[in-house]
Amino acid sequence: MPARIYQRPKNAMQSGRARTDEWLLDFVPAEARRADPLMGWAGSGDTQAQVTLTFATADEARAYADKYGIAAHVIPTPVRTLKLQSYADNFR
């Protein structure tokens, strides 16, 4: 089952950067989600979609995938650009 390795993105709802240094390994969904006929909740029979493993570095995650024969590809972290602006720029 294929997997992807990526670095956790910053939460868009908060300004903090907690846990953004972790690398995640999660499995690609094997089947599409479907609505339950009784309750209408979305679900599937894919139990691997519930598994997310965390690692300190991308190399550790890659080594784990290689050890257990998981076909994984690393998604590189995009470059973070900062827009430096002073408070006075709001009044120009």
C-alpha positions as a Markdown table, in Angstrom:
| # | Residue | x | y | z |
|---|---|---|---|---|
| 1 | Met | 0.0 | 0.0 | 0.0 |
| 2 | Pro | 1.5 | 3.3 | -1.0 |
| 3 | Ala | 2.2 | 6.0 | 1.6 |
| 4 | Arg | 3.3 | 9.6 | 1.7 |
| 5 | Ile | 5.9 | 11.3 | 3.9 |
| 6 | Tyr | 5.5 | 15.0 | 4.6 |
| 7 | Gln | 6.2 | 17.6 | 7.2 |
| 8 | Arg | 3.2 | 18.7 | 9.3 |
| 9 | Pro | 1.9 | 22.1 | 8.0 |
| 10 | Lys | 1.2 | 25.1 | 10.3 |
| 11 | Asn | -2.3 | 25.3 | 11.6 |
| 12 | Ala | -4.1 | 28.0 | 9.7 |
| 13 | Met | -6.4 | 28.8 | 12.6 |
| 14 | Gln | -3.5 | 29.7 | 15.0 |
| 15 | Ser | -0.3 | 31.7 | 14.9 |
| 16 | Gly | 1.8 | 29.1 | 16.7 |
| 17 | Arg | 4.1 | 26.7 | 15.0 |
| 18 | Ala | 3.9 | 23.8 | 17.5 |
| 19 | Arg | 4.6 | 20.3 | 16.1 |
| 20 | Thr | 5.5 | 21.7 | 12.7 |
| 21 | Asp | 9.0 | 20.0 | 12.9 |
| 22 | Glu | 7.5 | 16.5 | 12.9 |
| 23 | Trp | 7.4 | 14.4 | 9.8 |
| 24 | Leu | 4.3 | 12.3 | 9.1 |
| 25 | Leu | 3.9 | 9.0 | 7.3 |
| 26 | Asp | 0.3 | 8.3 | 6.3 |
| 27 | Phe | -1.2 | 5.9 | 3.8 |
| 28 | Val | -2.9 | 6.8 | 0.6 |
| 29 | Pro | -6.6 | 5.9 | 0.8 |
| 30 | Ala | -7.3 | 2.6 | -0.9 |
| 31 | Glu | -11.0 | 3.2 | -1.6 |
| 32 | Ala | -13.3 | 6.1 | -1.9 |
| 33 | Arg | -15.4 | 7.2 | 1.1 |
| 34 | Arg | -19.1 | 6.6 | 0.8 |
| 35 | Ala | -22.2 | 7.8 | 2.6 |
| 36 | Asp | -23.7 | 5.4 | 5.2 |
| 37 | Pro | -27.3 | 4.7 | 4.1 |
| 38 | Leu | -28.7 | 4.9 | 7.6 |
| 39 | Met | -26.9 | 7.8 | 9.2 |
| 40 | Gly | -25.4 | 9.6 | 6.2 |
| 41 | Trp | -21.9 | 9.7 | 7.7 |
| 42 | Ala | -19.0 | 9.4 | 5.3 |
| 43 | Gly | -16.9 | 6.2 | 5.8 |
| 44 | Ser | -15.0 | 3.4 | 4.1 |
| 45 | Gly | -13.6 | 0.0 | 4.8 |
| 46 | Asp | -10.1 | 1.2 | 4.6 |
| 47 | Thr | -8.5 | 0.8 | 8.0 |
| 48 | Gln | -5.1 | 2.1 | 6.9 |
| 49 | Ala | -6.5 | 5.6 | 6.5 |
| 50 | Gln | -6.7 | 5.9 | 10.3 |
| 51 | Val | -3.0 | 5.3 | 10.8 |
| 52 | Thr | -0.6 | 8.3 | 11.0 |
| 53 | Leu | 3.0 | 7.8 | 12.2 |
| 54 | Thr | 5.2 | 10.6 | 13.4 |
| 55 | Phe | 9.0 | 10.8 | 13.1 |
| 56 | Ala | 11.6 | 13.4 | 14.0 |
| 57 | Thr | 13.2 | 13.5 | 10.6 |
| 58 | Ala | 12.3 | 12.5 | 7.0 |
| 59 | Asp | 15.2 | 10.1 | 7.0 |
| 60 | Glu | 13.7 | 8.2 | 10.0 |
| 61 | Ala | 10.4 | 8.0 | 8.2 |
| 62 | Arg | 12.0 | 6.8 | 5.0 |
| 63 | Ala | 14.0 | 4.1 | 6.9 |
| 64 | Tyr | 10.8 | 2.9 | 8.6 |
| 65 | Ala | 9.1 | 2.6 | 5.2 |
| 66 | Asp | 12.1 | 0.8 | 3.7 |
| 67 | Lys | 12.3 | -1.6 | 6.6 |
| 68 | Tyr | 8.7 | -2.7 | 6.3 |
| 69 | Gly | 8.5 | -2.6 | 2.5 |
| 70 | Ile | 6.1 | 0.4 | 2.3 |
| 71 | Ala | 6.3 | 2.2 | -1.1 |
| 72 | Ala | 6.5 | 5.8 | 0.1 |
| 73 | His | 7.4 | 9.1 | -1.5 |
| 74 | Val | 8.6 | 12.1 | 0.3 |
| 75 | Ile | 6.8 | 15.4 | -0.3 |
| 76 | Pro | 9.3 | 18.2 | 0.1 |
| 77 | Thr | 8.4 | 21.1 | 2.5 |
| 78 | Pro | 7.6 | 24.3 | 0.6 |
| 79 | Val | 9.9 | 27.2 | 1.2 |
| 80 | Arg | 8.4 | 29.6 | 3.8 |
| 81 | Thr | 8.5 | 33.2 | 2.7 |
| 82 | Leu | 7.9 | 36.0 | 5.2 |
| 83 | Lys | 6.3 | 39.3 | 4.3 |
| 84 | Leu | 8.0 | 41.7 | 6.7 |
| 85 | Gln | 5.9 | 44.7 | 7.3 |
| 86 | Ser | 5.7 | 47.3 | 10.0 |
| 87 | Tyr | 2.6 | 48.6 | 11.6 |
| 88 | Ala | 3.1 | 52.0 | 10.0 |
| 89 | Asp | 2.7 | 50.5 | 6.6 |
| 90 | Asn | -1.0 | 50.1 | 7.3 |
| 91 | Phe | -1.4 | 53.9 | 7.1 |
| 92 | Arg | 0.4 | 54.6 | 3.8 |
